[in-house]
Amino acid sequence: METRPRILVTNDDGVYSEGIKLLAQALGDLGEVIVVAPTQEQSASGHSLTLHRPLRVRKLEEAWFGVDGTPTDCVNLAVLWLLRDRKPDLVVSGINFGLNMGDDVTYSGTVSATFEGTLLGIRSIAFSQEVAENFSFEPAARFARELIGAILATSGLPADLLLNVNLPAAGYQGVSLTRLGKRIYQQSVIEKEDPRGRKYYWIAGTPEWSPEPGTDHEAVSTGRVSITPLHLDLTDYRGLDTYAGLCGGLSNL
């Protein structure tokens, strides 16, 4: 008998979020779905592992687990412990409450969960949803099912496949394969004082996007789904030639 694909679902909004519930439901007929997600919101947690304290895992219902850690912790624990009998065929993260585009992928807990899946040799996909008045996660869940169904039906995809998918709030009129856009934050730090006279700080900022064609931001802003293939190799290959002279000079010191 053919083994059904095993799909690990996680997020950074927490195991009780609407986005992850609809995503897991949408993928239910594609394979064996196991949800392992943070018990509390972990937005902007980045690709961080919890190493300074023990982690606790709680089984909430069949195939649903909550972890008091980051999305990266969840993927790590799921692959290396909870599902150690047979690792997942796919890691799916989302559906995130809010977009994860451009430079924000480096902060995103949603996308970082797929970083961890990729490092563990598992094809991984992140889904994020633009937020607007009266928006719904349901179109994103349907699209996720369609895309993942196509991927599972395709042979020969590399193990380091990492896709970052962003969906506009008001439905979508097509799909674009994109590159990361460039976001510029008018960053600021706000200093305040608590009732006991102690200072505290908020990091704030308003994003401004560079209007460049072919980017994830352009696609979503024109009502299209953005699919951005990402790779964890951060090497600047042009720099290997550019800085060759510098290394040569240092070797003679």
Secondary structure as UniProt FT lines:
FT   STRAND          6..10
FT   TURN            15..16
FT   HELIX           18..27
FT   TURN            28..30
FT   STRAND          32..38
FT   TURN            43..44
FT   STRAND          57..61
FT   TURN            62..63
FT   STRAND          64..67
FT   HELIX           71..77
FT   HELIX           78..82
FT   TURN            83..85
FT   STRAND          90..98
FT   HELIX           102..106
FT   HELIX           109..119
FT   TURN            120..121
FT   STRAND          123..129
FT   TURN            133..134
FT   HELIX           138..152
FT   TURN            159..160
FT   STRAND          162..167
FT   TURN            169..170
FT   STRAND          175..177
FT   STRAND          183..193
FT   TURN            195..196
FT   STRAND          199..209
FT   TURN            213..214
FT   HELIX           216..221
FT   TURN            222..223
FT   STRAND          225..229
FT   HELIX           237..242
FT   HELIX           244..251
//
